[in-house]
Each structure stands twice: as C-alpha cells, then as structure tokens.
Amino acid sequence: MNNLLKNSIWILIAAFGAAAVGGIALTRGEHINTLWFITAALCIYAIAYRFYAAWIAATVLAIDPTRATPAERLDNGRDFVPTNKWIVFGHHFAAIAGPGPLVGPTLAAQFGYLPGTLWILFGAVLGGCVQDMVTLFLSTRRDAKSLGQMARDELGALGGTAALIGTFAIMIILIAVLGLIVVNAMKHSPWATATVSATIPIAMIVGLYMRSFRPGQVLEASALGVTLLLLAVMGGGWIDHHPTLRLWFDHEGLMLAWCVMAYGFAAAILPVWLLLAPRDYLSTYVKLGTITLLAVAIIMLQPTVKMPALTQFIDGTGPIFGGKLFPFVFITIACGAISGFHSLIASGTTPKLLSNERDIRMIGYGGMLLESFVAIMAMMAATVLEPGVFFAINSPAGVVGKEAVDAVAKISSWGFPVTVDQMQLLASQMGEATLFARTGGAPSLAVGMASIFGSAFGESMLALWYHFAIMFEAIFILTTLDAGTRVGRFMLQDMLGNIWPKMAETSWMPSVVLTSGLVVAGWGYFLYIGVIDPNGGVNILWPLFGIANQMLAAIALCVATGILVKSGKLKYAWVTGLPLTWLVIITSSAAWEKITSDNIRIGFFSAANDLADKLAAGALPSDKAAVAPQLIFNLHLDGWVTLFFVTLLWLIVFDMLRVCSRYLSGKSVLPLAESPHLPSRLVEEWVRD
C-alpha cells in the first residue's frame, strides 16, 4: 500500500511537470502565467533528484558513507577542516551561485523566454548537476585534488598538462568577469557597498564563534550571523540616506576594483574557517531568503510573462549581443544550466570541508538544482517586464541611439512599444536618474525584482526594493569571487608542485602568499581593462566568459568520462559522455564564430579591425579614441585566448579518447589515482547531526 501511494504521488508529480513544460513550450500569441514556470521547475527537479541523482550516487559512483574523507584524514585547521554538512552546503551554493544564474538568463531573454527556460531546466538535471556531483565525488576520492591535477594523474602528461593550463587560464577569465559585475553593481551605490563590506567582519565574528567560543553550535552561530546581516542591510539603507556617511561608500569603479582585489587576496590566504566558509554560509541566507521571497511574491501575484516565447532576434540581430540562437543561448546561460566554474569549486574548497560521502548527492546535485531554480527566477523577473522596457534598459546606446527619443523610436520599430515618459517614470520610481542603456543584465533584473516585490509588498517602496536587489546581486556574486580566488590558488600550487613539491603544500605560507598574489594579479588585470572600457566591459568579456565556462565544463566531463571507463564502468560512461558531446559541439561552434565572423558584433578580430580603421580615420570621439588602443589590444587578446582554449579542449578530448581506447584494448594506462579506503571515525560524531 505504501509503495502504491508513493508511486502514485510520483506519477502525479511527473504528470504536473509534463503539463507545465507543455504549456510553456506550446503557448503562442498570448501571455503565460509564471506559475507554469515554477511548477515545471519544481516537478522536474524533484524527479531528477529522487531518481536520477540517487541512481548515479548508488550505482555509477557507489558512494560509501563509511569511508574517511580528505577533510578528516588531512585535517590541518586551515584548508582541510571537517565541517557540518549544512555549512558545507551553504558554502558550496554560495561559491557556485555567482552572476551566471542572474545575468545569463536576463541577457538571453532577448531570444524570448522559451529557449533559455528549456535549456535551464534540462541542461541542469542532465548536465550541470551531474558534472557537479561527479566532480565532487572524484575529487573527494583523490585527496581533494584540483580538476587539472586529477586530469594529469588520470590521463597523463599531455592531456593532464593541457587541462592544468586550460583550467587555470579559464579560471582567471571567470573570476575577472565576476569582479567586473560586482564592481558595476556596487558602483555609486553606497547601500550595496556598505552592506557588502559589513558581511566581512560579520563572517569573521561567526567563524570565531563556531571555532573558539561555541564549537559545533551551528544554530546559535546562524542566528547571530543572520541577525547581524539584517542589521547590516538596514544600516546600509541608513548610510545611503546620510549626507556624510554615504560619501565614504560612494566610489567609482576603479576604486572598487582595487578593493575587490584586496578582498580576494585576503580570502585566499586567511584560514577557511575564519572568513570564506562562514561568509559564504551567511550569504546563502541572503540568497535563499531573497529567492524564496521572490517565489512567494510570484505565487501571490501570479504575474504574466510579457516577453514572447520567441523573438525575431533568434536570427542573430539582437541588440543586447550579436549571434544566433544556436549556439549563443547555450553559452550566454552557463550557470543555471551547466557551468565549468562549479567543477573548480567541487574539486577545490568543498571536498576539503566534506565530512561524509553521503552528503555528495545533496551538496553536488542538490546545490546545482537550487542554482537552476535561481536562474528560473531570474528569467521570470526579466520577462515580466514590458519587452519595450526590457530592451530600453539592456540595449547599448551604440545600437539604439544616445538620445531617449531615438532609443524609444528604434525599440518601438521592433514591435516592442515604449515611451520616454514611461522610462522616466520608471527611473524616478527606482530612485535613478535614467534607466536607458543600463547594460549588463543586473539593472534590468533589479527592476524586474523590484516591480514584483513592490506589487506584492508595497509599491511605495520601489526605490528601496530596487537598491535591495542591486545589493543582493553584489553579495550573490562576491561569494563566488572569493572562493574562486582560493581555488585558483590551489590550482597554481598544484601546478608549481609538479616542479617544486614544496609549493604544493597548502599550509606553507610562502607558497600561499605567492600563489594568491599571482592569481589576484592575473584576474585583476582583466578586471582593470573591463572597468576602463567605455562600453562597460561586459560586452567584451561576457561572450569569452560563456565560452570559457562551458569549455571548462567539457574538460571536467572529459576527466570524469575517462575515469569511469578506467574504473570498468563503460556501460555508465554515457552519464557524463552525452553532456560532454553536447558541450564540445556548442563551445566549438561559438568559438569558431567569435574567431572568424565578419560581423563586428560577433567576431573579436573583426571588431578589433573595425575599431582600428575608425581610429586611423579619426572617426572616433576623443574619449573613445583615448582608450581605443587598449580596447583593440583586448579584442585581439580575447580572440587569441578563445583560439587557445578551443585548441586545448580538443587536445584534452582526443587524449581522453586515447586513454579510453588503450584501456579497452587491454594496453597499459596510468593506474587510478584514488586514495586508499580508510574507515571514518566521524560517522557518529557531531558532524552527522
């Protein structure tokens, strides 16, 4: 009877999910209720976690809850620290949930709501969640080694070295974009800057509380931290309205960039229990609280999605970014569907904190499902706006015109009517001077969230909700930057350790300081050039971010597929092999277009040549002419970096296929680098509570 009831419930969930997906996919010519999106997402996630993730964990990976993890065996009080599973989940989610699930769906909405929504739902359960969980498992079984080091140990010197170099170089690009978006979110926003700054000492207080004052008392520390966070949010609003104090937190982008670099360096060298883990854990409360509040507001209001399912811009003529639906929707939405950055966290900080393998499914697969839901929320927040308003905010002045009258005329000619008065009223309600050409995705997402919150909880506070959303986005992103910098330090230490073993010791302070400084200097350069770019930097760096991110995911799935085959699990290799094949296709296609396209809105080299010709002809305004040489250099650099990345990817793919072929034909390959089994002494300890 119990089995019959359980089966009936799951059949009902499957039916609801199928009906919701069908409604989203087939509706044309009329507005669709946002409840369809929430229903589809929750049903698909529930089925995927209960059945697909459980099968992978039990059958494909054979997770062993009695086995000691690296956090237990290598505990050094700095990087390897056995940690409560909820703290680890909070850290992991905070670290992986950066700008991608917020900005990517917002930008991709120029194609309509349908392509991005389907990619978020099915890309996550079949690709992103699988990558995260499998990578976390493999790293946990290999002393928490980084992705690049696992590739070197399992594939050999050629593919492994390519993976080491590729993952580290890609990591630098990813962190730079994270930094650029957080700087843009905090620029001239004293409330966001003050609140984000306050999270640093609050995290250190919580870390000391759990480490020294009340060890293991997670609920007490959480209550303390959340209370202080709420006070920080309210205090940020008070500072924003104080005529003197607000000047202390009102800064240009370049000043904020230097502050972000200093924070990244500190987060990389301080003990993980003091700053990184508690800050990410507490930030998770802000993230989940805001997303939950947004979901409640959507359920209360049941707003309709006003963006059409498909727009005319699927042909590649979109104003926000150039490129056709295929392959650019798949690289614009990385985080939220599948993100290679997650594999660096899953083989970086998280396995060094994990106390029991039993939690890998919840943290790896479940954490990514939660991020995918965030992406669905972002898609809804962007598409409930009037399409004309959406394009007015996100379209650069170079496409629609600098003057408001020209912009509304251009956008209205596309079939998305908007007026100057409408935009002026909206800007006034949000407490902004103007909302035209606020590119990058973050401002339009904040407007969408504020509109929903205002309708549900008080339209008189629209400006408050808008600035709260900006602050929320900044906190969301910064937690990924700090964890990414620390992971980059681990990766560089692994690489240098192949030359001088002493450098691989994560507790040796000279190595820690040197490698942290080099990592920050690397991504700091790209952050700097993004900040000084008069076009906002995102237009140059985001396509490279998307391509690099998905290539990194392909590298992670390459390593996973190779290890599954070497482990005698060829019949299960499709679990990672299918998403790998798809990622290789879309990243190679996107890279080819970015390198060879004659369209200056798509091709890096064609854009550089066009800018150089205009500079030589004296056709650029003085402000743009001053930075044109730097922009030309950056575009050429982006093009060559893209070519370098795609070459490394194919090298790793072929090397993985070579290793698999040798193993299946009975020839010698490198042995599995899995650490020996040791029984855990923590199974019944406090970490299991």
C-alpha positions in Angstrom: 0.0 0.0 0.0 2.8 2.4 0.9 4.6 1.6 -2.4 1.4 2.2 -4.3 0.9 5.5 -2.6 4.5 6.6 -3.3 4.3 5.6 -6.9 1.0 7.4 -7.3 2.5 10.6 -5.9 5.5 10.5 -8.2 3.3 9.7 -11.2 1.2 12.8 -10.3 4.3 14.9 -10.0 5.5 13.7 -13.4 2.1 14.5 -14.9 2.1 18.0 -13.5 5.6 18.6 -14.7 4.9 17.4 -18.2 1.8 19.5 -18.4 3.7 22.6 -17.2 6.5 22.1 -19.7 4.0 21.5 -22.5 2.2 24.8 -21.5 5.5 26.7 -21.6 6.6 25.2 -24.9 3.3 25.4 -26.8 1.8 28.7 -25.8 2.0 31.2 -28.6 0.4 34.7 -29.1 -0.8 35.1 -25.5 0.7 35.8 -22.2 1.6 32.8 -20.0 1.3 32.7 -16.2 4.6 32.5 -14.3 3.1 29.6 -12.1 3.7 27.3 -15.1 7.5 28.0 -14.8 7.6 27.3 -11.1 5.5 24.1 -11.4 7.7 22.8 -14.3 10.9 23.5 -12.4 9.9 22.0 -9.1 8.4 18.9 -10.6 11.5 18.3 -12.9 13.9 18.9 -10.0 12.1 16.6 -7.6 12.0 13.7 -10.1 15.6 14.3 -11.1 16.9 14.4 -7.5 14.8 11.5 -6.3 15.5 9.1 -9.1 18.4 10.1 -11.5 20.7 11.6 -8.8 20.0 8.7 -6.4 20.8 6.1 -9.2 24.0 7.9 -10.1 25.1 8.1 -6.5 24.3 4.5 -5.7 25.1 2.7 -8.9 27.5 4.7 -11.0 29.6 6.2 -8.2 29.0 3.7 -5.4 29.2 6.3 -2.7 30.5 4.9 0.6 29.3 6.7 3.8 31.8 4.7 6.0 34.9 6.0 4.1 37.0 8.7 5.6 37.1 11.9 3.5 40.1 14.1 2.9 38.7 16.7 5.4 39.0 14.0 8.1 42.3 12.4 7.1 44.2 15.6 6.2 42.7 18.0 8.8 45.1 20.9 9.2 42.8 23.5 10.6 43.3 25.8 7.6 42.1 24.3 4.3 41.1 20.8 5.3 38.5 21.1 8.1 35.7 18.6 8.7 32.6 20.8 8.6 28.9 20.4 9.3 27.1 19.4 6.1 24.8 22.4 6.2 27.7 24.7 6.5 29.3 22.9 3.5 26.1 23.1 1.5 25.9 26.9 2.3 29.5 27.4 1.3 29.2 25.4 -1.9 26.0 27.0 -3.0 27.3 30.5 -2.2 30.5 29.7 -4.1 28.9 28.3 -7.3 26.0 30.8 -7.4 27.6 33.8 -9.0 26.5 36.1 -11.8 25.6 33.4 -14.3 22.1 32.4 -12.9 21.2 36.0 -12.6 22.8 37.8 -15.6 22.8 35.0 -18.1 19.0 34.3 -18.3 18.4 38.1 -18.3 20.6 38.6 -21.3 19.3 35.5 -23.1 15.7 36.8 -22.8 16.4 38.8 -26.0 15.6 35.5 -27.8 12.3 35.1 -25.9 11.5 33.1 -22.7 11.3 29.7 -24.2 14.9 28.8 -25.4 16.5 29.9 -22.2 13.9 28.2 -19.9 14.2 24.8 -21.6 18.0 25.0 -21.5 18.0 25.9 -17.8 15.6 23.0 -16.9 17.0 20.2 -18.9 20.6 21.4 -19.1 20.8 21.4 -15.3 19.3 18.0 -14.5 21.2 16.1 -17.3 24.4 18.1 -17.4 25.2 20.7 -14.7 24.0 18.7 -11.7 25.8 15.6 -13.0 29.1 17.4 -13.5 29.0 19.0 -10.1 28.2 15.7 -8.2 30.6 13.5 -10.2 33.5 16.0 -9.9 32.9 16.4 -6.1 32.9 12.6 -5.7 36.1 12.1 -7.8 38.0 14.9 -6.0 36.9 13.6 -2.6 38.3 10.1 -3.5 41.6 11.7 -4.6 42.6 13.8 -1.6 40.6 16.8 -2.8 42.9 17.3 -5.8 42.0 20.1 -8.3 40.4 19.3 -11.6 43.7 19.9 -13.5 45.7 17.7 -11.2 43.2 14.9 -11.5 43.5 15.2 -15.3 47.2 14.9 -15.1 47.1 11.9 -12.7 44.5 10.1 -14.7 45.1 11.0 -18.4 48.8 11.5 -18.4 51.3 14.3 -19.1 49.9 15.5 -22.4 46.2 15.9 -21.7 46.8 16.5 -18.0 49.2 19.4 -18.6 46.8 20.9 -21.1 44.0 20.6 -18.6 46.1 22.1 -15.8 47.0 25.1 -18.0 43.5 25.4 -19.5 41.6 25.2 -16.3 43.8 27.8 -14.6 43.7 30.2 -17.6 39.9 29.9 -17.8 39.6 30.4 -14.1 41.4 33.8 -14.4 38.9 34.9 -17.0 35.9 33.7 -15.0 37.0 35.5 -11.8 37.6 38.7 -13.7 34.1 38.8 -15.1 32.7 38.0 -11.6 34.7 41.0 -10.3 33.5 43.3 -13.1 29.9 42.5 -12.5 30.2 43.0 -8.7 32.0 46.3 -9.3 29.3 47.5 -11.7 26.6 46.5 -9.2 28.3 48.5 -6.3 29.5 51.5 -8.3 27.9 54.6 -6.9 25.7 52.5 -4.7 26.6 53.3 -1.0 23.9 51.0 0.3 25.2 48.0 -1.6 28.8 48.8 -0.9 28.2 49.4 2.9 26.2 46.2 3.3 28.6 44.0 1.3 31.6 45.4 3.3 29.8 44.7 6.6 29.5 41.0 5.6 33.2 40.6 6.0 33.6 41.4 9.8 30.2 39.6 10.4 31.6 36.4 8.8 34.8 36.6 10.9 32.7 37.0 14.1 30.6 33.9 13.2 33.8 32.0 12.3 35.4 32.8 15.6 32.1 32.0 17.5 32.0 28.5 16.0 35.7 27.8 16.2 36.6 29.2 19.7 33.5 30.3 21.7 30.8 27.7 21.0 32.3 24.9 18.7 29.6 23.0 16.8 26.7 25.2 17.8 25.6 25.9 14.2 22.1 27.1 15.1 23.4 29.7 17.5 26.0 31.0 15.1 23.5 31.1 12.3 21.0 33.1 14.4 23.8 35.5 15.4 25.0 35.9 11.8 21.5 36.4 10.3 20.7 39.0 12.9 23.8 40.9 12.1 23.2 40.6 8.4 19.7 42.0 8.7 21.1 44.9 10.7 23.7 45.4 8.0 21.0 45.6 5.3 19.1 48.2 7.3 22.3 50.0 8.2 23.2 50.2 4.6 19.9 51.9 3.8 20.5 54.4 6.6 24.0 55.1 5.4 22.7 55.6 1.8 20.5 58.4 3.1 23.1 60.0 5.4 24.6 63.0 3.7 28.1 62.5 5.1 28.5 58.7 5.6 27.2 57.9 2.1 30.3 59.6 0.7 32.5 57.1 2.4 30.9 54.3 0.4 30.2 56.1 -2.9 33.0 55.2 -5.2 34.0 55.0 -8.9 34.5 51.6 -10.5 38.3 51.7 -10.4 38.5 52.3 -6.7 36.0 49.4 -6.0 38.1 47.2 -8.3 41.2 47.7 -6.1 39.1 46.9 -3.0 37.7 43.7 -4.6 41.3 42.6 -5.5 42.4 43.2 -1.9 39.4 41.2 -0.6 40.1 38.4 -3.0 43.7 38.2 -1.7 42.7 38.2 1.9 40.0 35.5 1.3 42.7 33.3 -0.4 45.2 33.4 2.4 43.2 33.5 5.7 42.1 30.2 7.3 38.9 28.9 5.6 37.0 28.8 8.9 37.7 32.4 9.6 36.3 34.2 6.5 35.5 32.1 3.5 33.2 29.4 4.9 31.2 31.5 7.4 30.8 34.4 4.9 29.6 32.1 2.1 27.3 30.3 4.6 25.7 33.5 5.8 25.4 34.9 2.3 23.4 31.8 1.5 20.7 33.1 3.9 20.5 36.3 1.9 20.4 34.5 -1.4 17.9 31.9 -0.4 15.8 34.3 1.6 15.6 36.7 -1.3 14.8 34.0 -3.9 12.2 32.5 -1.6 10.6 35.9 -1.1 10.6 36.3 -4.9 9.0 32.9 -5.3 6.3 33.8 -2.7 5.6 37.1 -4.4 5.3 35.4 -7.8 2.9 32.8 -6.3 0.9 35.6 -4.7 0.7 37.9 -7.7 0.8 35.2 -10.5 2.2 37.8 -13.0 2.2 37.0 -16.7 5.3 36.8 -18.8 5.1 39.6 -21.3 8.1 38.7 -23.4 7.1 36.4 -26.3 8.2 32.8 -26.4 10.5 33.6 -29.4 11.5 37.0 -30.7 12.8 38.0 -34.1 16.3 38.2 -32.7 16.9 34.4 -32.9 18.4 35.2 -36.3 21.4 36.9 -34.6 20.4 40.5 -35.0 19.7 41.0 -31.3 20.5 44.4 -29.8 21.9 43.1 -26.5 24.5 40.8 -28.0 25.2 39.5 -31.5 24.8 35.9 -32.5 22.1 33.4 -33.5 20.0 31.3 -31.1 22.4 28.4 -31.7 24.9 28.3 -30.2 24.8 31.6 -28.3 21.8 30.9 -26.0 23.8 27.9 -24.6 26.9 30.0 -23.8 25.0 33.0 -22.6 23.3 30.9 -20.0 26.1 28.9 -18.4 25.5 28.9 -14.6 21.9 27.8 -14.1 22.3 25.1 -16.8 25.9 23.8 -16.7 28.9 25.7 -15.6 32.5 24.6 -15.6 33.3 27.0 -12.7 31.4 24.7 -10.5 33.9 21.9 -11.2 36.6 24.1 -9.7 34.7 24.6 -6.5 33.7 20.9 -6.4 37.4 20.0 -6.7 38.7 22.9 -4.7 37.3 24.1 -1.4 34.2 21.9 -1.0 35.9 18.4 -0.9 38.3 19.8 1.7 35.4 20.5 4.0 33.2 17.5 3.3 32.8 15.2 6.3 30.9 12.3 4.7 30.5 11.0 1.2 26.8 10.5 1.9 26.4 14.3 1.5 27.8 14.4 -2.0 24.4 14.0 -3.6 22.8 16.7 -1.6 25.7 19.2 -2.0 26.7 18.4 -5.6 23.4 17.6 -7.3 21.1 19.4 -4.9 23.2 22.6 -4.9 23.1 22.9 -8.6 19.3 22.3 -8.7 19.0 25.2 -6.4 21.1 27.4 -8.6 19.0 26.3 -11.6 15.9 27.5 -9.7 17.6 30.8 -9.2 18.1 31.1 -12.9 14.4 30.3 -13.5 13.5 33.1 -11.0 15.8 35.5 -12.9 14.2 34.6 -16.2 10.8 35.3 -14.8 11.9 38.6 -13.2 13.3 39.7 -16.6 10.4 38.6 -18.8 7.5 40.0 -16.7 8.8 43.5 -17.7 7.2 45.0 -20.7 9.5 44.0 -23.6 10.0 47.6 -24.7 11.2 48.5 -21.1 13.5 45.4 -21.1 15.2 46.4 -24.4 15.4 50.0 -23.4 17.4 49.1 -20.3 19.6 46.5 -21.8 20.3 47.8 -25.3 23.5 49.8 -25.6 23.4 53.4 -26.8 25.6 52.4 -29.8 22.7 50.3 -31.1 19.6 52.3 -30.3 21.0 55.8 -30.0 22.2 58.1 -27.3 19.1 60.2 -27.1 16.0 58.9 -25.3 13.8 59.9 -28.3 15.9 57.9 -30.7 16.1 54.9 -28.4 12.3 54.6 -27.9 11.7 55.1 -31.7 14.2 52.3 -32.5 12.8 49.9 -29.9 9.2 50.6 -30.9 10.0 49.9 -34.5 10.9 46.3 -33.5 7.3 45.8 -32.3 8.0 46.5 -28.6 6.4 49.9 -27.9 7.9 52.1 -25.1 7.8 55.8 -24.4 10.2 58.4 -23.0 7.6 59.3 -20.3 7.3 55.6 -19.3 11.0 55.2 -18.9 11.3 58.5 -16.9 8.6 57.5 -14.5 10.2 54.1 -14.0 13.6 55.6 -13.3 12.0 58.0 -10.8 10.3 55.2 -9.1 13.5 53.2 -8.8 15.4 56.3 -7.5 17.6 56.5 -10.6 18.3 59.4 -13.0 17.9 57.2 -16.0 17.5 53.5 -16.9 18.3 53.8 -20.6 21.3 51.7 -21.8 22.0 50.2 -18.3 23.6 47.2 -19.9 24.9 44.1 -18.3 21.7 42.5 -17.1 22.0 43.4 -13.5 19.9 46.7 -13.6 17.0 45.2 -15.6 17.0 42.2 -13.3 16.8 44.6 -10.3 14.0 46.5 -11.9 12.1 43.2 -12.5 12.6 42.1 -8.9 11.7 45.5 -7.5 8.5 45.5 -9.6 7.4 42.1 -8.3 8.3 42.9 -4.7 6.7 46.3 -4.9 3.4 44.9 -6.3 3.4 42.2 -3.5 4.7 44.2 -0.5 4.2 47.9 -1.2 4.7 50.0 -4.4 5.6 53.0 -2.3 9.0 51.3 -1.6 10.1 50.6 -5.2 13.3 52.5 -4.8 14.1 50.5 -1.6 13.4 47.2 -3.4 15.5 48.3 -6.4 18.6 49.1 -4.3 18.0 46.0 -2.2 18.1 43.9 -5.4 21.3 45.6 -6.5 22.8 44.8 -3.1 21.5 41.2 -3.3 23.2 40.8 -6.7 26.5 42.1 -5.4 26.5 39.7 -2.4 25.5 36.9 -4.7 28.5 37.4 -7.0 31.2 38.3 -4.5 31.0 35.0 -2.7 31.9 33.2 -6.0 34.8 35.5 -6.5 36.4 34.8 -3.1 36.0 31.0 -3.4 37.3 31.2 -6.9 40.4 33.0 -5.9 41.2 30.4 -3.3 40.6 27.6 -5.7 42.8 29.4 -8.2 45.5 29.4 -5.5 45.1 25.7 -5.0 45.4 25.1 -8.8 48.5 27.2 -9.1 50.0 25.4 -6.1 49.2 22.0 -7.7 50.9 23.1 -11.0 54.0 24.6 -9.3 54.2 21.5 -7.1 55.0 19.4 -10.1 58.2 21.5 -10.4 58.9 22.0 -6.7 56.9 19.7 -4.4 57.2 22.2 -1.5 55.0 24.7 -3.4 52.1 22.2 -3.4 51.8 22.3 0.4 48.7 24.3 1.0 49.8 25.1 4.6 53.2 26.5 3.6 52.7 30.3 4.0 55.3 31.5 1.4 53.6 29.4 -1.3 50.2 30.6 -0.1 51.1 34.3 -0.3 53.0 34.0 -3.6 50.4 32.0 -5.5 47.5 34.1 -4.1 49.2 37.2 -5.3 49.8 35.8 -8.8 46.2 34.7 -9.1 44.8 38.1 -8.0 47.2 39.8 -10.3 46.0 37.7 -13.2 42.3 38.3 -12.9 42.9 41.8 -11.6 44.3 42.8 -15.0 41.2 41.7 -16.9 39.1 43.3 -14.2 41.0 46.6 -14.8 40.6 46.6 -18.5 36.9 45.8 -18.1 36.4 48.7 -15.7 38.1 51.2 -18.0 36.2 50.0 -21.1 33.8 52.8 -22.0 31.3 50.2 -23.2 31.1 48.7 -19.7 33.4 45.8 -20.2 30.7 43.1 -20.1 30.2 43.3 -23.9 33.8 42.3 -24.4 34.2 39.8 -21.5 30.8 38.1 -21.2 31.0 36.1 -24.5 34.5 35.0 -23.6 33.2 34.1 -20.1 30.4 32.0 -21.5 32.6 30.1 -24.0 35.4 29.6 -21.4 32.9 28.4 -18.7 31.3 25.8 -21.0 34.8 24.6 -22.2 35.8 24.2 -18.6 32.7 22.0 -18.0 33.7 20.0 -21.0 37.1 19.5 -19.5 35.6 18.3 -16.3 33.3 15.9 -18.1 36.3 14.6 -20.1 38.1 13.7 -16.9 35.0 12.1 -15.4 34.3 10.0 -18.5 37.9 8.9 -18.7 37.9 7.8 -15.0 34.6 6.0 -15.4 36.0 4.0 -18.3 39.2 3.2 -16.4 37.1 2.1 -13.5 35.5 -0.6 -15.6 32.2 1.3 -15.9 32.0 1.7 -19.6 28.2 1.0 -19.6 27.7 4.1 -17.4 30.0 6.4 -19.3 27.1 7.9 -21.2 26.1 9.7 -18.0 29.0 12.1 -18.5 29.7 11.4 -22.2 26.4 12.7 -23.5 26.6 16.2 -21.9 30.3 16.2 -22.9 29.4 15.7 -26.6 26.9 18.5 -26.5 29.3 20.9 -24.8 32.0 20.2 -27.3 29.6 21.0 -30.2 28.3 24.3 -28.8 31.6 25.6 -27.5 33.5 24.8 -30.7 30.7 26.4 -32.8 30.6 29.5 -30.6 34.4 29.8 -30.6 34.5 29.4 -34.4 32.1 32.3 -34.9 33.8 34.5 -32.3 37.1 34.0 -34.2 36.1 34.0 -37.8 32.9 36.1 -38.1 33.0 39.2 -40.2 30.2 40.7 -38.1 31.8 43.2 -35.8 29.2 42.5 -33.1 30.2 38.8 -33.1 33.8 38.4 -34.2 36.6 39.5 -31.9 39.1 40.1 -34.7 36.6 41.8 -37.0 35.6 44.2 -34.2 39.3 45.0 -33.5 40.0 45.7 -37.1 36.9 47.9 -37.4 37.9 49.9 -34.4 41.4 50.3 -35.7 40.2 51.6 -39.0 37.9 54.2 -37.3 40.8 55.3 -35.1 43.1 55.7 -38.0 40.5 57.7 -39.9 39.9 59.9 -36.9 36.2 58.9 -36.8 36.1 58.3 -33.0 35.1 60.8 -30.3 38.0 61.9 -28.2 37.0 59.9 -25.2 36.8 56.7 -27.2 39.9 57.4 -29.1 41.9 57.7 -25.9 41.1 54.1 -24.8 40.8 52.7 -28.4 44.3 51.2 -28.4 43.6 49.3 -25.2 40.3 48.1 -26.5 41.9 46.9 -29.8 44.5 45.0 -27.8 41.8 43.5 -25.6 39.8 42.3 -28.5 42.8 40.7 -30.1 43.7 39.1 -26.8 40.1 37.8 -26.5 40.3 36.2 -29.9 43.7 34.5 -29.3 42.6 33.4 -25.9 39.4 31.8 -27.4 41.6 30.0 -30.0 43.9 28.8 -27.3 41.0 27.5 -25.2 39.3 25.6 -28.0 42.7 24.0 -29.1 43.3 22.9 -25.5 39.8 21.5 -25.3 40.2 19.3 -28.4 43.6 18.2 -27.2 42.1 17.0 -23.9 39.2 15.3 -25.7 41.4 13.4 -28.0 43.8 12.4 -25.2 40.8 11.2 -23.1 39.7 9.1 -26.1 43.2 7.7 -26.5 43.4 6.7 -22.8 39.9 5.0 -23.1 40.9 3.2 -26.3 44.1 1.9 -24.7 42.2 0.7 -21.6 39.5 -1.1 -23.6 42.1 -2.8 -25.8 44.0 -4.1 -22.8 47.0 -1.8 -23.2 48.7 -0.1 -20.2 47.3 3.1 -18.9 48.0 5.1 -15.7 46.5 3.4 -12.7 43.6 5.0 -10.9 44.8 7.7 -8.5 42.1 7.0 -6.0 43.3 7.2 -2.4 43.1 4.0 -0.2 40.0 3.3 1.8 40.2 4.2 5.4 37.2 3.9 7.8 35.7 7.1 9.0 35.8 8.0 12.7 33.3 10.8 12.3 30.2 8.9 11.2 28.6 9.1 14.6 30.2 12.4 15.6 28.6 15.9 15.7 29.1 16.5 12.0 26.4 13.9 11.3 23.8 15.7 13.4 
